[in-house]
């Protein structure tokens, strides 16, 4: 955690030295470089995204809410991409994730202790090579990102849950449209993800079975974001998301609905910051009904 904090501070100090352009005369990065927009050749995009999900309620095997001791899940996702094509239609990158989870009624902020014991677990969990593609030159605001997440953390029997024990191939499709004199923007995302791995019932006796709940399944989330730009350097947004985990052989399925809001601010020509909140309003089959607090820092140069 200390190394991550040092890296964030170093990045902020380094890039804050860039002069602030008059963004009132042109689109800022938060307007121009949505997930739909790809980088030019030689450009770099580095994003540190931190989310803290905490819950004291979840559904039972159906959709009824039940109370549980507090469980909290912290995830740091670092994404690094660069443009490699002259026509700005192919980017390549790399993603890695660090997680920290606590169970049994621990305080939500205890996840930042990054402990490993009977009621907590933490570590570097996944790495993923990734590619972004803009398939149609005539539609520059449509693109997709395809990534293969590889679990690299150690398998521990009878240990608290850390992350999915799945090779996860995920493709995200993005589309956005700006209207209303560049004051409004609608952004849509549809994901298609496959979790590969053996059935929970076929796992070895010394394996962590609960980390295999999603194996042999299709993950299908989609979301809609509506953004308003009070200025070129500031945006606020609301969003709605729906997701389905579809059983492909592991005898487990799940779905949820969440609503949220947030905002972004362009700090310098290079740096912008994002904060958001999401609430899971319904679910089915042992789905958590908690809240997610997120904070992200993005450098684009």
C-alpha positions in Angstrom: 0.0 0.0 0.0 2.9 2.4 0.8 4.4 1.7 -2.6 1.1 2.4 -4.3 0.6 5.7 -2.4 4.2 6.8 -3.3 3.5 6.0 -6.9 0.3 8.0 -7.0 2.0 11.1 -5.3 5.0 10.8 -7.7 2.6 10.7 -10.7 0.6 13.7 -9.5 3.7 15.8 -8.8 5.3 14.9 -12.1 2.4 15.7 -14.3 1.0 18.7 -12.4 4.1 20.6 -13.8 2.5 20.6 -17.3 0.9 24.0 -18.1 -2.8 24.3 -17.9 -4.2 25.1 -21.3 -7.3 27.3 -21.8 -9.7 24.4 -21.9 -12.6 26.7 -22.3 -11.6 27.0 -26.0 -11.4 23.3 -26.7 -12.5 20.0 -25.4 -10.8 18.8 -22.2 -9.6 15.2 -21.8 -12.7 14.3 -19.8 -14.9 15.4 -22.7 -12.7 14.0 -25.5 -11.2 10.8 -24.2 -14.1 8.7 -23.1 -13.6 4.9 -23.1 -14.9 5.0 -26.7 -12.1 7.2 -27.9 -8.7 5.6 -28.6 -5.2 7.1 -28.2 -3.1 8.5 -31.0 0.2 6.7 -31.8 2.7 7.4 -29.0 0.1 8.6 -26.5 -0.1 7.1 -23.0 -3.1 6.6 -20.7 -2.4 5.6 -17.1 -5.3 5.2 -14.7 -5.4 4.3 -11.0 -8.9 3.4 -10.0 -9.8 2.5 -6.4 -13.2 1.1 -5.3 -14.4 0.2 -1.8 -17.5 -2.0 -1.7 -19.1 -2.6 1.7 -22.2 -4.6 2.6 -24.3 -5.5 5.6 -27.2 -7.0 3.6 -27.4 -9.6 0.8 -30.1 -11.7 -0.8 -30.8 -15.2 0.1 -31.1 -17.9 -2.5 -33.9 -15.9 -4.0 -34.3 -12.1 -3.9 -35.2 -11.6 -0.2 -32.8 -9.3 1.7 -31.1 -10.7 4.8 -28.7 -9.0 7.3 -25.1 -10.2 7.6 -22.0 -9.0 9.5 -20.2 -6.3 7.6 -18.1 -7.5 4.6 -15.8 -5.0 2.8 -13.9 -5.4 -0.5 -11.3 -3.0 -1.7 -9.9 -3.1 -5.3 -7.1 -1.1 -6.8 -7.1 -1.4 -10.6 -4.2 0.0 -12.6 -4.6 0.3 -16.4 -1.8 1.3 -18.7 -2.4 1.8 -22.5 -0.6 3.3 -25.4 -1.5 4.0 -29.0 0.4 1.9 -31.6 -1.4 2.7 -35.0 -1.0 5.7 -37.2 -4.8 5.9 -37.6 -5.5 5.9 -33.9 -7.5 2.7 -34.1 -5.5 0.2 -32.1 -4.2 0.5 -28.5 -2.5 -2.1 -26.4 -2.2 -2.2 -22.7 -1.8 -4.0 -19.4 -4.0 -4.2 -16.3 -3.3 -5.5 -12.8 -5.4 -5.6 -9.7 -4.7 -5.5 -5.9 -7.4 -6.5 -3.5 -8.0 -6.4 0.2 -11.1 -8.0 1.9 -12.4 -8.2 5.4 -15.3 -10.2 6.9 -17.1 -10.9 10.2 -18.2 -7.4 11.0 -14.8 -5.6 10.8 -14.8 -1.9 10.2 -15.0 -0.9 6.5 -11.7 0.9 6.7 -9.9 -2.2 8.0 -9.3 -3.3 4.4 -6.5 -0.7 4.3 -4.5 -2.7 6.8 -4.0 -5.3 4.0 -4.0 -8.2 6.5 -4.1 -12.0 6.0 -5.8 -13.9 8.8 -9.0 -15.9 9.5 -11.2 -12.9 8.7 -9.1 -10.9 6.2 -7.2 -11.5 3.0 -5.2 -9.3 0.6 -2.7 -9.4 -2.3 -2.0 -8.9 -6.0 -4.6 -11.0 -7.6 -4.8 -10.7 -11.4 -2.9 -9.4 -14.4 -4.3 -8.9 -17.8 -3.0 -8.1 -21.3 -5.4 -5.9 -23.1 -6.2 -4.5 -26.6 -8.5 -1.7 -27.6 -9.9 -1.5 -31.2 -11.9 1.0 -33.1 -13.4 -1.3 -35.8 -15.1 1.3 -38.0 -13.4 4.4 -39.2 -16.8 6.0 -39.9 -17.8 5.6 -36.3 -15.0 6.9 -34.1 -17.1 6.9 -31.0 -17.6 3.2 -31.0 -14.8 0.8 -29.8 -14.2 -2.3 -27.8 -11.6 -3.4 -25.3 -10.7 -7.1 -24.9 -8.7 -8.4 -21.9 -7.7 -11.7 -20.5 -7.5 -11.7 -16.7 -5.1 -14.3 -15.2 -5.4 -15.2 -11.5 -1.9 -15.1 -10.0 -2.6 -15.3 -6.3 -1.9 -18.5 -4.3 -4.7 -21.0 -3.8 -5.5 -21.4 -0.1 -7.9 -24.0 1.3 -10.4 -22.7 4.0 -9.1 -19.2 3.6 -11.3 -16.0 3.3 -12.4 -15.1 -0.2 -9.9 -13.0 -2.2 -10.8 -13.1 -5.9 -12.3 -15.3 -8.5 -10.3 -18.4 -9.3 -11.1 -18.1 -13.0 -9.3 -17.2 -16.2 -11.6 -14.4 -17.3 -11.8 -13.2 -20.9 -13.8 -10.0 -21.0 -14.7 -7.8 -24.0 -16.3 -4.4 -23.4 -18.2 -2.5 -26.1 -18.3 1.3 -25.8 -20.4 4.0 -27.5 -21.0 7.6 -26.7 -22.7 10.6 -28.2 -22.3 14.3 -27.3 -25.2 16.7 -27.8 -26.7 19.9 -26.6 -23.8 22.2 -27.6 -21.3 19.8 -26.0 -23.1 20.2 -22.6 -24.5 16.7 -22.5 -23.1 13.2 -23.3 -24.7 9.8 -23.1 -22.3 6.8 -22.8 -23.2 3.1 -23.0 -21.2 0.0 -22.2 -22.0 -3.7 -22.8 -19.7 -6.4 -21.6 -19.3 -10.0 -22.6 -17.2 -12.0 -20.2 -16.4 -15.7 -19.9 -15.1 -17.3 -16.7 -13.1 -20.4 -17.4 -12.3 -23.1 -14.8 -13.5 -26.3 -13.3 -16.8 -26.8 -11.4 -16.7 -26.0 -7.7 -17.7 -29.6 -7.0 -14.7 -30.9 -9.0 -12.1 -28.8 -7.2 -9.4 -30.5 -5.2 -9.9 -30.9 -1.5 -7.1 -28.4 -0.7 -8.7 -25.7 -3.0 -10.7 -22.7 -2.0 -14.1 -23.7 -3.4 -15.8 -20.3 -2.7 -13.3 -18.7 -5.1 -14.7 -20.9 -7.9 -18.3 -19.8 -7.7 -18.1 -18.1 -11.1 -16.3 -20.8 -13.1 -18.0 -21.9 -16.3 -20.2 -18.9 -16.5 -21.0 -16.0 -18.8 -20.9 -12.5 -17.3 -23.2 -10.0 -19.1 -23.4 -6.5 -17.6 -24.5 -3.3 -19.3 -24.7 0.2 -18.2 -25.9 3.7 -19.3 -24.3 7.0 -18.1 -25.7 10.5 -18.7 -23.2 13.3 -18.2 -23.6 17.0 -17.9 -20.7 19.5 -18.3 -21.1 22.7 -16.3 -17.7 23.6 -17.9 -15.2 21.9 -20.1 -13.2 21.0 -17.0 -16.0 19.5 -15.0 -18.6 16.8 -15.5 -21.3 15.2 -13.3 -23.1 12.0 -14.2 -25.7 9.5 -13.2 -25.7 5.9 -14.2 -27.8 2.7 -14.1 -26.3 -0.8 -14.5 -27.7 -4.3 -14.9 -25.7 -7.5 -14.8 -26.3 -11.2 -15.2 -24.0 -14.1 -14.3 -25.3 -16.9 -16.5 -24.6 -20.6 -15.6 -22.7 -22.5 -18.3 -22.0 -25.6 -16.2 -21.2 -24.6 -12.6 -24.8 -24.8 -11.4 -24.8 -21.1 -10.2 -26.3 -18.0 -11.6 -26.8 -14.4 -10.3 -28.0 -11.0 -11.3 -28.1 -7.4 -9.9 -29.2 -3.9 -10.5 -27.3 -0.8 -9.3 -27.8 3.0 -9.6 -25.1 5.6 -9.1 -23.7 9.1 -9.6 -20.3 10.8 -9.7 -18.2 13.5 -11.2 -14.9 14.2 -12.9 -12.6 17.2 -12.8 -9.7 18.2 -15.1 -6.8 19.1 -12.7 -4.2 19.9 -15.4 -3.8 19.3 -19.1 -2.6 15.8 -18.2 -4.4 14.8 -14.9 -8.0 14.4 -14.1 -9.7 12.9 -11.0 -13.0 11.0 -10.7 -15.2 10.1 -7.8 -18.4 8.1 -7.8 -20.9 6.2 -5.7 -23.0 3.2 -6.6 -25.8 1.5 -4.7 -27.0 -2.1 -5.4 -30.7 -1.8 -5.2 -31.7 -5.4 -6.0 -30.2 -8.8 -6.7 -30.8 -12.5 -6.9 -29.0 -15.5 -5.5 -26.7 -14.4 -2.7 -26.0 -11.0 -4.3 -24.7 -8.3 -2.0 -26.8 -5.2 -1.5 -24.1 -2.8 -0.5 -22.5 0.4 -1.7 -19.4 1.2 -3.7 -17.3 4.3 -3.2 -14.8 4.9 -6.0 -11.9 7.3 -6.5 -9.7 7.4 -9.7 -6.7 9.3 -10.9 -6.0 9.4 -14.7 -2.9 10.7 -16.5 -3.2 11.1 -20.3 -0.2 12.4 -22.3 
